[in-house]
């Protein structure tokens, strides 16, 4: 906080008197005339210092105000814009506008008042906040969003709809146009929405025979529930999947034979191997799509038979 010119002057005089005393000189400010060179010099310094401090205070206040109202282009800001601001309707086009929200900031012209304070003329800044003419939450189609770094300083915004559904076509085009309008020029920001990644599982589950009629459905449900519980763009962790299966009523133990993660466009076996032929390779993975479901490809689902074996991919062993 800035000091008044008189406070600064008093401090300078006090320091001068103390310094003079330290070298054997005596200075008595009460005996200074109005034209004493020491008083004139210190008064000039105090006035300049006071003005400088007030200008700095005004500048700091200006920056803090701008920081509160201007788009920060940060990860949480982009995520909030996609989840809570972006609107899309297939029948009612949603046109985004940048609405002026004016704030007043110092313009730079300074007038010194009789009490030593400053009066500064003000100017206005338009914050250009992205808004729609009508806010309709029914048109907020993005329900999942993650903002991650891409190559060469680019930014990737992953989005998905309700129940982690893929957003495609005109809706995805509109989402990219929305981002193009709110982002900083010259920065590459891409909006993508992919079909779910797939998790291929071959596992032996040992269970109490009393649960024979329900164990398959219970284990499959435990696997799906765990994958659904992972936050969007979160991590699939093998130990947590194992814990989810072991927590199923009737399950005694579980042994993974093969565990593969692949993106929807990848061929089976070309993704990431967590377990290969009973050998542990990797404890976790992050699906690029942002979300993952049990493998859906025919021949590789939990209910399909293992290649070259009579066992199912989800092999249940009563004990």
Secondary structure, 3 states (H helix, E strand, C coil): CCCCHHHHHHHHHHHHHHHHHHCCCCCCHHHCCCCCHHHHHHHHHHHHHHHHHHHHHHHHHHHHHHHHHCCCCCHHHHHHHHHHHCCCCCCCCCCEEEECCEEEEEEEEEEECCCCCEEEEEEEEECCEEEECCCCHHHCCCCEEEEEECHHHCEEEEEECHHHCCCCHHHHHHHHHHHHHHCCCCCCEEEECCCCEEEEEEEEEEECHHHCCCHHHHHHHHHHHHHHHCCCCCCEEHHHHHHHHHCCCCEEEEEEEEEEEECCCCCCCCCEEEEECCEECCCEECCCCCCEEECCCCCCCCCCECCCCCCECEEEEEC
